[in-house]
Amino acid sequence: EHIRMSFSPENPRTGDTVFLLATVFDNNGFPIDKGNVSAQVAAPDGSSEHIDLTPVPGGWGVYKTDFVPRVGGKFEVTVSNDPGGQKITAPVLVEQPTVEKVGQPGNFAVLREMSEITHGAAGNTSQLDEIVKRISLLPEPKPVEKRFRLWSEWWSGATLVFLLAGYWTFRKLSGMV
């Protein structure tokens, strides 16, 4: 096929910029410097986009471009070099993030399960007073001990050496052996 294609990021999401790199070789396997390399990006909703790839300076047959997917699904990207007749097609899976719909009720089964796992409480608005009472009856949390490792600090060792050196010097100067 004489074309290698890669894209980044590997797992794109809608709205991300997808960078395409294509390395194009001639029939003898040498990278081409001048070519008319283009990409055809077919979206899952049926729309299609034609993009021209630009050569990377000093890239030895490397061409680049980018596009931004607006929908999620399986995109078909076809990179071709018209003068040489090379063509490659590869799928690009674009992830569609799930967004909560505004105004729709929450999934209370999931919320109850989360509260059970975390040893909490769940309820609706009519049970609000009961939940507030349960929270107020909880015991105070134990104070957090913050330990300070004195011997792992450089200045504690330097202070000890300084004090011992001062003690030794004082004994020598005062005549004590």
Backbone as CSV, one residue per row, in Angstrom:
resi,resn,N_x,N_y,N_z,CA_x,CA_y,CA_z,C_x,C_y,C_z
1,GLU,0.822,-1.191,0.000,0.000,0.000,0.000,0.867,1.258,0.000
2,HIS,2.081,1.171,0.516,3.073,2.256,0.486,2.639,3.499,1.252
3,ILE,1.699,3.358,2.171,1.306,4.469,3.051,1.171,3.907,4.460
4,ARG,1.743,4.646,5.397,1.516,4.333,6.809,0.795,5.520,7.418
5,MET,-0.208,5.233,8.240,-0.988,6.303,8.838,-1.091,6.070,10.338
6,SER,-0.991,7.155,11.104,-1.222,7.084,12.547,-2.002,8.327,12.952
7,PHE,-2.669,8.217,14.089,-3.429,9.366,14.578,-3.224,9.489,16.080
8,SER,-3.414,10.691,16.562,-3.249,10.974,17.988,-4.335,11.951,18.396
9,PRO,-4.988,11.759,19.525,-4.834,10.736,20.554,-5.405,9.406,20.095
10,GLU,-5.000,8.333,20.789,-5.448,7.005,20.391,-6.935,6.801,20.635
11,ASN,-7.457,7.398,21.706,-8.890,7.283,22.024,-9.508,8.682,22.046
12,PRO,-9.769,9.252,20.871,-10.297,10.624,20.858,-11.748,10.671,21.315
13,ARG,-12.140,11.846,21.792,-13.525,12.121,22.191,-14.050,13.226,21.285
14,THR,-15.355,13.399,21.257,-15.920,14.464,20.432,-15.397,15.805,20.928
15,GLY,-15.021,16.647,20.001,-14.483,17.963,20.337,-12.973,17.984,20.443
16,ASP,-12.311,16.811,20.568,-10.847,16.769,20.601,-10.297,16.985,19.195
17,THR,-9.109,17.545,19.112,-8.430,17.668,17.830,-7.677,16.375,17.566
18,VAL,-7.978,15.720,16.454,-7.317,14.479,16.071,-6.244,14.818,15.049
19,PHE,-4.997,14.484,15.366,-3.863,14.762,14.484,-3.567,13.511,13.663
20,LEU,-3.494,13.673,12.348,-3.180,12.574,11.440,-1.766,12.748,10.907
21,LEU,-1.004,11.664,10.927,0.320,11.629,10.309,0.326,10.507,9.289
22,ALA,0.820,10.792,8.106,0.903,9.777,7.060,2.300,9.811,6.463
23,THR,2.903,8.640,6.350,4.198,8.509,5.680,3.930,7.830,4.345
24,VAL,4.323,8.496,3.271,4.011,8.027,1.918,5.307,7.624,1.227
25,PHE,5.309,6.425,0.624,6.470,5.896,-0.079,6.124,5.698,-1.551
26,ASP,7.158,5.769,-2.419,6.920,5.479,-3.832,6.931,3.960,-4.033
27,ASN,6.841,3.507,-5.254,6.761,2.070,-5.542,8.045,1.332,-5.205
28,ASN,9.167,2.066,-5.119,10.443,1.441,-4.764,10.677,1.419,-3.254
29,GLY,9.783,2.026,-2.485,9.918,2.027,-1.032,10.618,3.240,-0.467
30,PHE,10.908,4.241,-1.306,11.548,5.458,-0.833,10.490,6.506,-0.490
31,PRO,10.712,7.291,0.543,9.724,8.315,0.895,9.650,9.397,-0.177
32,ILE,8.434,9.847,-0.452,8.263,10.882,-1.472,8.345,12.250,-0.813
33,ASP,8.914,13.198,-1.518,9.031,14.558,-0.995,7.895,15.442,-1.479
34,LYS,7.459,15.207,-2.697,6.400,16.035,-3.253,5.270,15.126,-3.701
35,GLY,4.112,15.414,-3.152,2.955,14.612,-3.517,1.693,15.380,-3.203
36,ASN,0.605,14.891,-3.723,-0.702,15.483,-3.470,-1.446,14.537,-2.524
37,VAL,-1.105,14.640,-1.222,-1.658,13.723,-0.226,-2.884,14.374,0.402
38,SER,-3.974,13.629,0.442,-5.210,14.150,1.012,-5.892,13.058,1.827
39,ALA,-6.829,13.483,2.668,-7.586,12.553,3.501,-9.070,12.802,3.303
40,GLN,-9.819,11.739,3.280,-11.271,11.793,3.218,-11.775,11.224,4.537
41,VAL,-12.439,12.054,5.351,-12.925,11.639,6.665,-14.436,11.478,6.571
42,ALA,-14.893,10.228,6.719,-16.323,9.931,6.655,-16.838,9.725,8.074
43,ALA,-17.773,10.569,8.471,-18.340,10.507,9.823,-19.426,9.443,9.879
44,PRO,-19.758,8.955,11.083,-20.805,7.937,11.198,-22.189,8.438,10.813
45,ASP,-22.413,9.755,10.853,-23.726,10.286,10.486,-23.887,10.458,8.981
46,GLY,-22.853,10.052,8.210,-22.952,10.114,6.753,-22.253,11.305,6.139
47,SER,-21.893,12.303,6.914,-21.194,13.460,6.353,-19.747,13.091,6.053
48,SER,-19.144,13.841,5.160,-17.776,13.564,4.737,-17.006,14.875,4.632
49,GLU,-15.713,14.802,4.885,-14.867,15.996,4.852,-13.580,15.658,4.117
50,HIS,-13.179,16.541,3.199,-11.945,16.362,2.442,-10.887,17.300,3.027
51,ILE,-9.716,16.733,3.397,-8.649,17.510,4.023,-7.352,17.247,3.275
52,ASP,-6.603,18.311,2.976,-5.287,18.166,2.373,-4.231,18.072,3.466
53,LEU,-3.278,17.161,3.282,-2.184,16.997,4.231,-1.000,17.835,3.773
54,THR,-0.310,18.441,4.719,0.853,19.264,4.403,2.121,18.505,4.779
55,PRO,3.178,18.655,3.965,4.415,17.935,4.283,5.101,18.519,5.520
56,VAL,5.687,17.630,6.321,6.455,18.039,7.489,7.864,18.358,7.009
57,PRO,8.406,19.562,7.303,9.758,19.899,6.841,10.790,18.913,7.398
58,GLY,11.581,18.333,6.487,12.594,17.359,6.882,12.005,16.054,7.345
59,GLY,10.769,15.770,6.987,10.068,14.604,7.490,10.222,13.346,6.671
60,TRP,10.913,13.384,5.545,11.141,12.219,4.706,9.831,11.524,4.350
61,GLY,8.958,12.233,3.694,7.701,11.653,3.228,6.584,11.681,4.251
62,VAL,6.751,12.469,5.304,5.735,12.540,6.347,4.835,13.735,6.070
63,TYR,3.528,13.504,6.137,2.527,14.541,5.912,1.610,14.579,7.128
64,LYS,1.101,15.775,7.432,0.265,15.912,8.633,-0.954,16.765,8.359
65,THR,-1.972,16.562,9.204,-3.173,17.382,9.210,-3.909,17.100,10.510
66,ASP,-5.017,17.786,10.704,-5.842,17.520,11.881,-7.295,17.799,11.537
67,PHE,-8.180,17.215,12.338,-9.610,17.475,12.205,-10.247,17.336,13.578
68,VAL,-11.429,17.908,13.723,-12.162,17.873,14.987,-13.479,17.134,14.756
69,PRO,-13.642,15.942,15.350,-14.906,15.220,15.192,-16.004,15.860,16.034
70,ARG,-17.154,16.065,15.449,-18.291,16.689,16.143,-19.288,15.670,16.672
71,VAL,-19.219,14.427,16.185,-20.113,13.366,16.646,-19.255,12.174,17.061
72,GLY,-19.823,11.295,17.850,-19.115,10.094,18.268,-19.446,8.928,17.356
73,GLY,-18.571,7.939,17.344,-18.798,6.749,16.537,-17.564,6.363,15.760
74,LYS,-17.762,5.543,14.742,-16.665,5.018,13.938,-16.480,5.867,12.683
75,PHE,-15.373,6.590,12.622,-15.017,7.390,11.458,-14.157,6.536,10.538
76,GLU,-14.358,6.688,9.254,-13.509,6.023,8.260,-12.600,7.085,7.649
77,VAL,-11.301,6.942,7.861,-10.327,7.902,7.347,-9.571,7.230,6.205
78,THR,-9.640,7.845,5.025,-8.947,7.331,3.849,-7.894,8.348,3.433
79,VAL,-6.635,7.943,3.487,-5.525,8.804,3.074,-5.055,8.299,1.719
80,SER,-4.900,9.229,0.777,-4.494,8.820,-0.563,-3.500,9.814,-1.148
81,ASN,-2.639,9.287,-2.004,-1.697,10.090,-2.779,-2.088,9.905,-4.240
82,ASP,-2.738,10.909,-4.803,-3.299,10.784,-6.144,-2.261,10.501,-7.226
83,PRO,-1.107,11.216,-7.270,-0.166,10.925,-8.357,0.397,9.513,-8.313
84,GLY,0.638,8.985,-7.124,1.231,7.651,-7.021,0.222,6.532,-6.963
85,GLY,-1.040,6.855,-6.699,-2.078,5.844,-6.639,-2.121,5.082,-5.322
86,GLN,-1.416,5.546,-4.305,-1.444,4.870,-3.014,-2.682,5.299,-2.241
87,LYS,-3.219,4.352,-1.468,-4.424,4.653,-0.685,-4.482,3.709,0.506
88,ILE,-4.925,4.234,1.655,-5.120,3.412,2.846,-6.349,3.917,3.574
89,THR,-7.113,2.981,4.146,-8.313,3.324,4.910,-8.192,2.703,6.285
90,ALA,-8.515,3.491,7.303,-8.451,2.997,8.679,-9.611,3.578,9.477
91,PRO,-10.129,2.796,10.427,-11.202,3.322,11.274,-10.617,4.115,12.444
92,VAL,-11.322,5.167,12.837,-10.982,5.951,14.023,-12.231,5.978,14.892
93,LEU,-12.147,5.379,16.063,-13.290,5.317,16.966,-13.280,6.541,17.862
94,VAL,-14.319,7.359,17.757,-14.437,8.583,18.543,-15.479,8.340,19.628
95,GLU,-15.088,8.621,20.857,-15.961,8.378,22.007,-16.886,9.565,22.226
96,GLN,-18.149,9.263,22.408,-19.149,10.292,22.700,-19.379,10.290,24.201
97,PRO,-18.992,11.359,24.917,-19.212,11.359,26.366,-20.705,11.427,26.674
98,THR,-21.103,10.710,27.718,-22.507,10.742,28.120,-22.718,11.927,29.044
99,VAL,-23.678,12.725,28.715,-23.980,13.924,29.480,-25.375,13.757,30.072
100,GLU,-25.517,14.119,31.333,-26.831,14.035,31.953,-27.760,15.056,31.313
101,LYS,-28.991,14.670,31.175,-29.968,15.569,30.577,-30.543,16.474,31.666
102,VAL,-30.623,17.762,31.370,-31.125,18.741,32.323,-32.625,18.558,32.492
103,GLY,-33.077,18.577,33.746,-34.494,18.462,34.028,-34.985,17.040,34.189
104,GLN,-34.144,16.046,33.932,-34.543,14.651,34.088,-34.209,14.189,35.504
105,PRO,-35.027,13.320,36.106,-34.741,12.859,37.462,-33.490,11.987,37.501
106,GLY,-32.835,12.000,38.670,-31.641,11.188,38.856,-31.988,9.714,38.985
107,ASN,-31.001,8.871,38.830,-31.183,7.438,38.977,-31.014,7.101,40.460
108,PHE,-32.127,7.014,41.204,-32.070,6.848,42.653,-31.548,5.475,43.063
109,ALA,-31.686,4.475,42.222,-31.144,3.153,42.559,-29.624,3.222,42.661
110,VAL,-29.001,3.944,41.760,-27.551,4.097,41.787,-27.131,4.919,43.005
111,LEU,-27.877,5.978,43.324,-27.558,6.805,44.492,-27.695,6.008,45.779
112,ARG,-28.713,5.180,45.894,-28.880,4.342,47.093,-27.737,3.347,47.220
113,GLU,-27.336,2.767,46.091,-26.230,1.808,46.110,-24.932,2.488,46.542
114,MET,-24.701,3.694,46.055,-23.497,4.426,46.458,-23.528,4.746,47.945
115,SER,-24.698,5.098,48.478,-24.786,5.410,49.904,-24.591,4.157,50.751
116,GLU,-25.032,3.003,50.279,-24.808,1.759,51.021,-23.335,1.390,51.033
117,ILE,-22.668,1.559,49.919,-21.249,1.220,49.830,-20.422,2.109,50.750
118,THR,-20.778,3.385,50.826,-20.019,4.334,51.646,-20.559,4.449,53.063
119,HIS,-21.494,3.566,53.441,-22.114,3.556,54.767,-22.795,4.878,55.066
120,GLY,-23.464,5.409,54.074,-24.193,6.664,54.226,-25.686,6.413,54.250
121,ALA,-26.442,7.431,53.939,-27.897,7.335,53.922,-28.429,8.003,52.663
122,ALA,-29.524,7.466,52.182,-30.161,8.041,50.997,-31.656,8.144,51.269
123,GLY,-32.281,9.111,50.660,-33.718,9.288,50.815,-34.195,10.412,49.924
124,ASN,-35.497,10.631,49.960,-36.044,11.723,49.167,-36.273,12.936,50.062
125,THR,-36.917,13.945,49.545,-37.074,15.196,50.299,-37.980,15.044,51.512
126,SER,-38.893,14.092,51.516,-39.758,13.911,52.679,-38.999,13.290,53.856
127,GLN,-37.882,12.652,53.600,-37.070,12.037,54.645,-35.881,12.901,55.044
128,LEU,-35.886,14.154,54.667,-34.742,15.033,54.907,-34.474,15.226,56.397
129,ASP,-35.533,15.411,57.206,-35.339,15.609,58.645,-34.692,14.375,59.281
130,GLU,-35.093,13.201,58.866,-34.517,11.966,59.410,-33.028,11.856,59.059
131,ILE,-32.677,12.218,57.844,-31.271,12.143,57.421,-30.433,13.161,58.187
132,VAL,-30.961,14.354,58.414,-30.233,15.369,59.176,-30.014,14.889,60.612
133,LYS,-31.021,14.243,61.217,-30.865,13.698,62.572,-29.777,12.627,62.610
134,ARG,-29.764,11.741,61.601,-28.738,10.690,61.559,-27.347,11.282,61.421
135,ILE,-27.236,12.354,60.664,-25.930,13.001,60.509,-25.506,13.659,61.814
136,SER,-26.442,14.303,62.500,-26.084,14.983,63.752,-25.744,13.994,64.858
137,LEU,-26.236,12.753,64.793,-25.938,11.740,65.799,-24.617,11.016,65.546
138,LEU,-23.995,11.295,64.439,-22.714,10.643,64.150,-21.668,11.098,65.163
139,PRO,-20.767,10.203,65.563,-19.728,10.608,66.514,-18.729,11.560,65.855
140,GLU,-18.086,12.340,66.714,-17.068,13.265,66.204,-15.907,12.443,65.648
141,PRO,-15.338,12.867,64.562,-14.206,12.109,64.019,-12.991,12.213,64.936
142,LYS,-12.205,11.151,64.948,-10.998,11.157,65.762,-10.037,12.205,65.209
143,PRO,-9.325,12.903,66.101,-8.368,13.899,65.611,-7.272,13.220,64.785
144,VAL,-6.840,13.921,63.796,-5.816,13.397,62.909,-4.449,13.718,63.516
145,GLU,-3.651,12.673,63.681,-2.294,12.878,64.186,-1.395,13.234,63.029
146,LYS,-0.675,14.303,63.207,0.298,14.681,62.188,1.673,14.462,62.782
147,ARG,2.380,13.486,62.274,3.693,13.143,62.809,4.761,13.909,62.052
148,PHE,5.707,14.378,62.840,6.826,15.117,62.271,8.080,14.285,62.496
149,ARG,8.697,13.812,61.464,9.876,12.953,61.567,11.120,13.829,61.720
150,LEU,11.465,14.014,62.972,12.564,14.914,63.308,13.893,14.412,62.764
151,TRP,14.122,13.110,62.822,15.432,12.580,62.433,15.622,12.517,60.920
152,SER,14.608,12.742,60.170,14.781,12.732,58.714,15.009,14.130,58.149
153,GLU,15.108,15.131,59.019,15.384,16.501,58.576,16.884,16.779,58.695
154,TRP,17.448,17.484,57.753,18.890,17.745,57.747,19.304,18.644,58.893
155,TRP,18.457,19.595,59.240,18.852,20.559,60.255,18.898,19.939,61.650
156,SER,18.148,18.839,61.879,18.219,18.210,63.197,19.576,17.545,63.387
157,GLY,20.108,16.919,62.369,21.445,16.330,62.438,22.518,17.393,62.577
158,ALA,22.351,18.504,61.831,23.337,19.590,61.909,23.324,20.218,63.302
159,THR,22.149,20.364,63.917,22.064,20.919,65.268,22.749,20.004,66.272
160,LEU,22.552,18.710,66.150,23.189,17.755,67.061,24.708,17.804,66.928
161,VAL,25.212,17.828,65.698,26.665,17.918,65.485,27.196,19.221,66.045
162,PHE,26.488,20.329,65.846,26.917,21.627,66.363,26.970,21.615,67.890
163,LEU,25.969,21.085,68.552,25.955,21.025,70.015,27.065,20.135,70.561
164,LEU,27.292,18.984,69.936,28.365,18.095,70.392,29.736,18.728,70.169
165,ALA,29.906,19.431,69.035,31.181,20.106,68.776,31.394,21.229,69.781
166,GLY,30.347,21.962,70.118,30.467,23.020,71.131,30.800,22.456,72.495
167,TYR,30.194,21.363,72.869,30.465,20.727,74.153,31.910,20.248,74.202
168,TRP,32.392,19.624,73.132,33.771,19.125,73.084,34.761,20.287,73.152
169,THR,34.476,21.362,72.416,35.357,22.538,72.420,35.387,23.171,73.805
170,PHE,34.242,23.319,74.458,34.190,23.898,75.806,35.008,23.069,76.796
171,ARG,34.911,21.747,76.703,35.676,20.878,77.612,37.153,21.012,77.360
172,LYS,37.593,21.123,76.116,39.009,21.242,75.801,39.557,22.584,76.256
173,LEU,38.781,23.652,76.059,39.230,24.990,76.458,39.251,25.170,77.968
174,SER,38.371,24.509,78.680,38.334,24.656,80.127,39.333,23.744,80.853
175,GLY,40.012,22.908,80.129,41.021,22.057,80.719,40.509,20.706,81.124
176,MET,39.282,20.439,80.958,38.758,19.111,81.263,39.133,18.162,80.152
177,VAL,39.491,16.980,80.533,39.926,16.025,79.524,38.789,15.224,78.999
